[in-house]
Amino acid sequence: MEQSGTVRPAEPLACAIIAISGVVAAWLAALIIGAALLAVSGIAALIGKSGLTKATPPVPKEAIGSVQAEVQELKEKAHR
């Protein structure tokens, strides 16, 4: 048995569809809510993607610099 006061994720969506279906047909209300959810999820995905690309550089520049320095040092030691 579920506790009272908990809201399942589909309940607000069903309420919105029922509320809109008072004005338009039920299938159209469901379509409108579905399109709104799709738009919100697309915007959230784009915001997340832009935040992710800003957060991490594609290549760790410090690591590349230290590896190149070590390679150069090893080459110098090999030529001695």
N, C-alpha and C positions, 0 to 999 in steps of 0.2 A: 504494500500500500504506500502511495506517495504522500509525502508530507504536504500539508496545506501551506500555501504561500509560495511554493516554487513555481516558476514559470518555465514551461517547455519552450524550446526555440521556435516551434511552429505556431504557438498560440498567438503572438502579436501579428504574425502574417495572416493567420486565419481571421483575426479581428479586423484587420485592415481590408481584407477582401470582402468580408461581410458588410463592412461600413460602406465601401464604395459600391457594392452591388445594390444598395438602395437607390443609387442614381443611374447606374448603367447595368447591363446584363452581367450575370455572375461570371461568365467566361471572359468577358472583357475586363472585369475587375481583376480577375486572376492574372490576365495578360499584362495589365498595367502594373500590378505589384511585381510580377516576374521581371518586367523590363526595368523597373526601378531598382530591384535587387541586382540585376546584371550590371546596370550603370554604376551603382555604388561599389560593387566588387571590382569592376574594372578600374575605377578611380583609385580604390585602395591598393590594387596591384601596381598601378603606375607610381603611386606615392612610395610604396615599399621598394620598388625597383630603383627609383631615383635615390632613395635614402641608402640603399645597399651599395650602389655604385659610388656614392660620395664617401661612404664609411671606410671602404677597403680599397687600397690601390691595387691595380691588376698585377703589378710585379713589385715585390719587395726590393726597393732600390738599395737599401743598406746592405742587404745580403748579396746582391749582385756586385756591389762595390768591394765588399770584403773578399768575395770569391775571386774576383779579378786580381786583387792585390796578392792573394795567396798564390794564384797561378803564376803571376809575374815573378814573385819571390822564388818559387820552385824552379822556374825557367832559369833564373840567374844562378841559383845554386847548382843546377845541372850543367851549366856551361863552365863552371870553375874547374 
